[in-house]
Amino acid sequence: MYVRRDIEKVLLKAAESFQVITLFGSRQVGKTTTVDFLFGDEFSFVTLDDSDELALAHNNPKAFFESHPWPLIIDEVQKEISLLSEIKRIVDEQRRIWMRSGEHRRLMFVLTGSNQFELQEGISESLAGRTAVINMAGFTQAEKRGIEGSLFEVDFESSLKKQHTHPDFYKSSLAVFEDIFQGGMPDICTGESERNVYYKAYVDSYIEKDVRKLISASSEMQFRRFIEILALRTAQELVYSDISKDLGINVDTCKRWISILQTSGIICLLQPYMSNMSKRIIKSPKLYFMDTGLCSYLCKWPSAEMLRDGVMSGAFFETYVVSEVIKSFLNNGVDPAQYLYYYRDIDKKEVDILLVKDGALYPVEVKKGISPTKPTKNFNVLEKYKMPVMRGMVIENTDAVRAINDNAFCFPVSLLGV
């Protein structure tokens, strides 16, 4: 059974303006299933996982497109970057035909790829201005519940409306951590695959198909250990020298491997909010895994209950919130890096998430418990930026949207994303 995805509206909107759509995302988040659902009735489909098709694409791109004319979906297109130049030629030729005839341009190709690292250069060289580039992540908690998601915002009145629209939204602490433990991979969420077996195969497949070409063969075991070390540091500031020391690699290698994980959608980096007015800001980004299920698997947590009660419960709760917020931006076609930051200074005053929007600052705190003590104590440090500091939000495992004071309101984690 197909599960409707929030990214669908972005894909359909892009189809109105572009001749090519390129859909990125980490492995098995549902890219192929989604584009096939949206465009499969009118578009042919070919995957470069097929060795015969890959050989034809490599040896004779022109013959490949004679065998597979547009409209066409090409899955795993990063396996043969040379196809992009041929797509450019076909698109430009068809544009001239449409211009002469006065016809409206149409979508011709939908490309999916699980390794943005390999595709970025090819797209910038061949398809700039011709393709919409869209990023896709795993299921949000709203998608898992069959609820249409919305763009994350920090607004008390709209939060009350969401609560009224979804009166049965509340989840217990254990239920939230069961969500965290499960993660957002479609095959696990729909019951198609057993969690531990799936994630073991996922890591093996990711390293074999996406990473092996980017690192030396002798570094494969080190890279596996590298991912595990990063998982233990989710929701922490990224200090390259510490990770390099723990693993016995140099800082440049550490940075390159971080880049590989980031561009393939495994992790995301939340940058610190900085201003020329302040030089007391910590400049390291914070690291988060995009899939909490994968992260908990790599950390070897055996159950949701033990994760909830363990020493990393706060870090996983924060990772869950940040990843859900980022997914809401991606699912609305908005670049989260343009709006989402965190704040921390050398006095260790911190704001977990800082939404910067329309010239104003919206502070957000993330607290695993209920009714934490002084959750908004650091919001006033933002006043030094001489920007409006709007009413902030404290995301916690409460059962209702409630005003805390004039400066903030509490927001149930179970409502996040709806």
C-alpha positions as CSV (number, residue, x, y, z in Angstrom):
1,M,0.0,0.0,0.0
2,Y,1.3,3.4,-1.0
3,V,1.7,6.0,1.9
4,R,1.1,9.5,0.7
5,R,4.1,11.8,1.1
6,D,4.2,15.5,1.9
7,I,6.9,16.0,-0.8
8,E,4.4,15.2,-3.5
9,K,3.1,18.8,-3.7
10,V,6.7,20.1,-4.2
11,L,7.3,17.5,-7.0
12,L,4.0,18.4,-8.8
13,K,4.7,22.1,-8.5
14,A,8.2,21.6,-10.0
15,A,6.6,19.6,-12.9
16,E,4.8,22.7,-14.0
17,S,8.0,24.7,-14.6
18,F,10.9,22.4,-15.3
19,Q,11.7,19.8,-18.0
20,V,13.8,17.8,-15.5
21,I,13.3,17.0,-11.8
22,T,16.2,15.6,-9.8
23,L,15.1,13.9,-6.6
24,F,17.9,13.3,-4.0
25,G,17.7,11.5,-0.8
26,S,19.4,8.8,1.3
27,R,18.9,5.2,0.4
28,Q,15.4,3.7,0.6
29,V,13.5,6.8,1.8
30,G,10.9,6.2,-0.9
31,K,12.1,8.3,-3.8
32,T,11.4,5.7,-6.5
33,T,8.0,4.7,-5.1
34,T,6.9,8.3,-4.9
35,V,7.9,9.4,-8.4
36,D,6.4,6.2,-9.8
37,F,3.1,6.9,-8.0
38,L,3.0,10.5,-9.3
39,F,4.3,10.1,-12.8
40,G,4.4,6.3,-13.5
41,D,1.1,6.3,-15.6
42,E,2.6,8.6,-18.2
43,F,6.4,8.1,-17.9
44,S,8.4,5.0,-18.7
45,F,10.8,3.7,-16.1
46,V,14.4,2.5,-16.2
47,T,16.8,1.8,-13.4
48,L,20.6,1.8,-13.6
49,D,20.7,-0.9,-11.0
50,D,20.1,-3.1,-14.0
51,S,23.6,-4.0,-15.3
52,D,22.5,-4.2,-18.9
53,E,20.9,-0.8,-18.8
54,L,23.9,0.6,-17.1
55,A,26.3,-0.8,-19.7
56,L,24.2,0.7,-22.5
57,A,24.1,4.1,-20.7
58,H,27.9,4.0,-20.3
59,N,28.8,2.8,-23.7
60,N,26.3,4.7,-25.8
61,P,24.1,7.3,-24.1
62,K,22.4,8.3,-27.4
63,A,21.3,4.7,-28.0
64,F,20.2,4.5,-24.4
65,F,17.7,7.3,-25.0
66,E,16.6,5.9,-28.3
67,S,15.6,2.8,-26.4
68,H,14.1,4.9,-23.6
69,P,12.6,8.0,-25.0
70,W,11.1,10.7,-22.8
71,P,8.9,11.1,-20.8
72,L,11.2,8.9,-18.6
73,I,12.0,8.2,-15.0
74,I,15.7,7.2,-14.5
75,D,16.4,5.6,-11.2
76,E,19.9,5.7,-9.6
77,V,21.1,8.1,-12.3
78,Q,24.3,8.9,-10.3
79,K,25.7,5.6,-11.6
80,E,26.2,7.1,-15.0
81,I,26.8,10.8,-14.9
82,S,27.5,11.0,-18.7
83,L,23.7,10.7,-19.2
84,L,23.3,14.3,-17.9
85,S,25.0,15.8,-20.9
86,E,22.8,13.8,-23.3
87,I,19.7,14.9,-21.3
88,K,20.8,18.5,-21.7
89,R,21.0,18.0,-25.5
90,I,17.6,16.4,-25.7
91,V,16.0,19.0,-23.5
92,D,17.5,21.9,-25.4
93,E,16.5,20.4,-28.8
94,Q,12.9,19.9,-27.6
95,R,12.7,23.4,-26.2
96,R,13.6,24.8,-29.6
97,I,10.8,22.6,-31.2
98,W,8.3,23.9,-28.6
99,M,9.4,27.5,-29.1
100,R,8.9,27.3,-32.9
101,S,5.5,25.6,-32.5
102,G,4.3,27.8,-29.6
103,E,3.7,24.8,-27.4
104,H,4.0,24.9,-23.6
105,R,7.0,23.2,-22.2
106,R,6.4,19.9,-20.3
107,L,8.3,17.7,-17.8
108,M,10.5,15.3,-19.8
109,F,12.7,13.5,-17.2
110,V,12.5,12.6,-13.6
111,L,15.9,11.5,-12.1
112,T,16.4,9.9,-8.7
113,G,19.7,9.5,-6.9
114,S,20.9,8.4,-3.5
115,N,24.3,10.0,-3.8
116,Q,24.2,13.7,-4.2
117,F,28.0,13.8,-3.7
118,E,28.5,12.3,-7.1
119,L,25.7,14.2,-8.9
120,Q,26.3,17.8,-7.8
121,E,29.1,18.6,-10.2
122,G,27.3,16.9,-13.1
123,I,24.1,18.8,-12.5
124,S,25.9,22.2,-12.2
125,E,27.7,21.6,-15.4
126,S,24.9,20.1,-17.6
127,L,21.5,20.8,-16.1
128,A,21.8,24.2,-14.5
129,G,18.5,26.0,-15.1
130,R,16.9,22.9,-16.5
131,T,16.2,20.9,-13.4
132,A,14.5,21.3,-10.1
133,V,16.7,19.8,-7.4
134,I,14.6,18.4,-4.5
135,N,15.7,16.7,-1.4
136,M,13.6,13.9,0.2
137,A,13.9,12.4,3.7
138,G,12.3,9.4,5.4
139,F,8.8,9.4,6.9
140,T,7.8,12.2,9.3
141,Q,5.8,11.3,12.3
142,A,2.8,12.9,10.6
143,E,3.2,10.7,7.5
144,K,3.5,7.6,9.7
145,R,0.1,8.6,11.2
146,G,-1.5,9.4,7.8
147,I,-1.7,13.1,8.6
148,E,-0.8,15.9,6.1
149,G,2.2,17.7,7.4
150,S,2.9,21.5,7.5
151,L,5.9,23.8,7.5
152,F,7.4,24.2,11.0
153,E,6.5,27.5,12.6
154,V,6.7,29.1,16.0
155,D,3.3,30.6,16.6
156,F,1.0,30.2,19.6
157,E,-2.3,30.7,17.8
158,S,-1.6,28.3,15.0
159,S,-0.4,25.7,17.5
160,L,-3.7,25.9,19.3
161,K,-5.5,25.4,16.0
162,K,-3.4,22.3,15.3
163,Q,-4.3,20.9,18.7
164,H,-8.0,21.5,18.0
165,T,-7.8,19.9,14.6
166,H,-6.0,16.7,15.9
167,P,-7.6,16.1,19.3
168,D,-6.1,12.6,19.5
169,F,-2.5,13.7,18.8
170,Y,-1.0,12.9,22.2
171,K,1.6,10.1,22.6
172,S,3.1,8.8,25.9
173,S,6.8,9.2,26.5
174,L,7.3,5.5,25.6
175,A,5.3,5.8,22.4
176,V,7.4,8.8,21.4
177,F,10.6,6.8,22.0
178,E,9.1,3.9,20.1
179,D,8.8,6.3,17.2
180,I,12.4,7.4,17.8
181,F,13.6,3.8,18.0
182,Q,11.8,2.8,14.8
183,G,13.0,5.7,12.7
184,G,11.5,6.8,9.4
185,M,12.5,4.2,6.8
186,P,9.4,3.2,4.9
187,D,10.1,-0.5,4.8
188,I,10.4,-0.6,8.6
189,C,7.4,1.7,9.2
190,T,5.1,-0.3,6.9
191,G,6.2,-3.6,8.5
192,E,7.9,-4.9,5.3
193,S,11.2,-5.5,7.1
194,E,12.5,-6.4,10.5
195,R,14.3,-3.4,12.1
196,N,17.7,-4.9,13.0
197,V,18.0,-7.0,9.9
198,Y,17.1,-4.0,7.8
199,Y,19.5,-1.6,9.3
200,K,22.4,-4.0,9.1
201,A,21.7,-4.5,5.4
202,Y,21.2,-0.7,5.0
203,V,24.7,0.1,6.4
204,D,26.3,-2.6,4.3
205,S,24.5,-1.4,1.2
206,Y,25.3,2.3,1.9
207,I,29.1,1.6,2.2
208,E,29.2,-0.8,-0.7
209,K,27.2,1.3,-3.2
210,D,27.6,4.9,-2.1
211,V,30.9,5.2,-0.2
212,R,33.4,2.6,-1.4
213,K,34.2,4.7,-4.5
214,L,34.9,7.7,-2.4
215,I,37.2,6.2,0.2
216,S,40.1,3.8,-0.1
217,A,39.4,0.1,0.3
218,S,41.7,-0.1,3.3
219,S,39.5,2.5,5.1
220,E,36.2,0.7,4.9
221,M,36.3,-0.7,8.4
222,Q,37.5,2.7,9.8
223,F,34.5,4.3,8.0
224,R,32.1,1.9,9.7
225,R,33.6,2.8,13.0
226,F,33.4,6.4,12.1
227,I,29.7,6.3,11.5
228,E,29.2,4.6,14.9
229,I,31.3,7.2,16.7
230,L,29.2,10.0,15.1
231,A,26.0,8.3,16.2
232,L,27.2,8.4,19.7
233,R,27.7,12.2,19.2
234,T,24.3,13.1,17.8
235,A,22.9,16.4,19.1
236,Q,26.5,17.5,20.1
237,E,28.8,20.1,18.7
238,L,31.0,18.7,15.9
239,V,34.6,18.9,17.0
240,Y,36.7,17.4,14.2
241,S,39.8,17.1,16.2
242,D,38.1,15.0,18.9
243,I,36.7,12.6,16.4
244,S,40.0,12.4,14.5
245,K,41.8,11.5,17.7
246,D,39.3,8.8,18.7
247,L,39.5,7.2,15.3
248,G,43.2,7.7,14.4
249,I,42.6,9.7,11.2
250,N,43.6,13.2,10.2
251,V,41.2,16.2,10.4
252,D,41.0,16.6,6.7
253,T,39.9,13.0,6.3
254,C,37.3,13.5,9.0
255,K,35.9,16.6,7.3
256,R,35.7,14.8,4.0
257,W,33.9,11.8,5.5
258,I,31.5,14.2,7.3
259,S,30.8,15.8,3.9
260,I,30.0,12.4,2.4
261,L,27.5,11.6,5.1
262,Q,25.9,15.0,4.8
263,T,25.5,15.1,1.1
264,S,24.1,11.5,1.1
265,G,21.4,12.5,3.6
266,I,22.6,10.4,6.6
267,I,23.4,13.4,8.8
268,C,22.6,17.1,8.9
269,L,24.6,20.0,10.4
270,L,22.9,22.8,12.3
271,Q,25.0,25.9,12.0
272,P,25.5,28.4,14.8
273,Y,23.8,31.8,14.4
274,M,26.5,34.4,14.1
275,S,26.5,38.2,13.8
276,N,29.3,40.6,13.3
277,M,28.2,42.3,16.5
278,S,29.2,39.3,18.6
279,K,32.5,37.4,18.7
280,R,31.6,35.2,21.7
281,I,29.7,32.6,19.6
282,I,30.8,29.0,19.4
283,K,31.5,28.4,15.7
284,S,31.2,24.6,15.5
285,P,28.0,23.2,14.0
286,K,25.8,20.7,15.8
287,L,25.5,17.2,14.3
288,Y,22.3,15.3,14.0
289,F,21.3,12.0,12.4
290,M,18.4,12.4,10.0
291,D,17.0,8.9,10.9
292,T,16.8,8.2,14.7
293,G,16.2,4.5,14.0
294,L,19.5,4.2,12.2
295,C,21.3,6.2,14.9
296,S,19.9,4.1,17.7
297,Y,20.9,0.9,15.8
298,L,24.5,2.2,15.4
299,C,24.6,3.0,19.1
300,K,23.4,-0.5,19.8
301,W,20.4,0.4,21.9
302,P,18.3,-2.8,22.2
303,S,14.8,-1.3,22.8
304,A,12.8,1.9,22.9
305,E,12.3,1.6,26.7
306,M,16.0,1.3,27.4
307,L,16.7,4.2,25.0
308,R,14.1,6.3,26.9
309,D,15.7,5.5,30.2
310,G,19.3,5.6,29.1
311,V,22.0,8.3,29.2
312,M,21.4,9.4,25.6
313,S,17.7,9.9,25.9
314,G,17.9,13.7,25.8
315,A,20.2,13.6,22.8
316,F,17.9,11.3,20.9
317,F,14.8,13.4,21.8
318,E,16.6,16.5,20.5
319,T,17.7,14.7,17.4
320,Y,14.1,13.5,16.8
321,V,12.8,17.1,17.1
322,V,15.5,18.6,14.9
323,S,15.1,16.0,12.2
324,E,11.4,16.4,12.1
325,V,11.7,20.2,11.8
326,I,14.2,19.8,8.9
327,K,12.0,17.3,7.2
328,S,9.1,19.8,7.4
329,F,11.2,22.3,5.5
330,L,12.3,19.8,2.9
331,N,8.8,18.6,2.4
332,N,7.7,22.2,1.6
333,G,10.6,22.8,-0.8
334,V,12.3,25.2,1.5
335,D,16.1,25.1,2.3
336,P,16.3,24.6,6.1
337,A,19.9,26.0,6.1
338,Q,18.5,29.5,5.3
339,Y,16.2,29.6,8.4
340,L,17.4,27.1,11.1
341,Y,20.3,27.7,13.4
342,Y,21.3,27.2,17.0
343,Y,22.9,29.6,19.6
344,R,25.6,28.9,22.1
345,D,28.2,31.3,23.5
346,I,31.4,30.7,25.5
347,D,29.4,31.3,28.7
348,K,27.5,28.1,27.7
349,K,24.2,29.9,27.2
350,E,22.4,28.0,24.6
351,V,19.2,28.0,22.5
352,D,18.6,24.6,20.9
353,I,16.9,25.9,17.7
354,L,16.8,29.4,16.3
355,L,14.3,30.1,13.6
356,V,15.3,33.3,11.7
357,K,12.5,34.5,9.6
358,D,11.3,37.9,8.2
359,G,14.0,39.8,10.1
360,A,13.0,38.3,13.5
361,L,14.3,35.6,15.8
362,Y,12.1,32.7,17.1
363,P,13.9,30.8,19.9
364,V,13.0,27.1,20.5
365,E,14.1,24.9,23.4
366,V,13.8,21.1,23.3
367,K,13.2,19.4,26.7
368,K,12.6,15.6,27.1
369,G,10.7,16.0,30.3
370,I,7.5,17.9,31.2
371,S,7.4,21.4,32.7
372,P,11.2,21.8,32.9
373,T,12.6,24.5,35.2
374,K,13.3,27.8,33.6
375,P,13.2,26.6,30.0
376,T,13.4,30.1,28.6
377,K,16.2,31.4,30.7
378,N,18.5,32.0,27.8
379,F,16.1,33.6,25.4
380,N,17.1,37.1,26.6
381,V,20.7,36.7,25.4
382,L,19.3,37.1,21.8
383,E,18.4,40.7,22.5
384,K,22.0,41.8,21.7
385,Y,21.3,41.2,18.0
386,K,19.0,44.2,17.9
387,M,16.4,42.2,16.1
388,P,12.8,41.4,17.2
389,V,12.8,38.4,19.5
390,M,9.4,36.8,19.1
391,R,7.5,34.6,21.5
392,G,9.5,31.4,21.7
393,M,8.5,27.7,21.9
394,V,9.5,24.9,24.3
395,I,9.0,21.5,22.7
396,E,8.4,18.8,25.3
397,N,6.4,15.7,26.0
398,T,3.4,17.6,27.3
399,D,-0.3,16.9,26.4
400,A,-1.4,20.4,25.5
401,V,-0.3,23.7,24.0
402,R,0.1,26.0,27.0
403,A,1.4,29.5,27.6
404,I,4.4,29.5,29.9
405,N,4.8,33.3,30.1
406,D,4.8,36.3,27.8
407,N,8.0,35.1,26.2
408,A,7.2,31.5,25.4
409,F,4.7,28.6,25.2
410,C,5.1,24.9,25.5
411,F,4.4,22.7,22.5
412,P,3.7,18.9,22.5
413,V,6.3,16.9,20.6
414,S,3.4,14.7,19.4
415,L,2.1,17.6,17.4
416,L,5.3,18.3,15.7
417,G,5.0,18.4,11.9
418,V,1.2,18.3,11.7
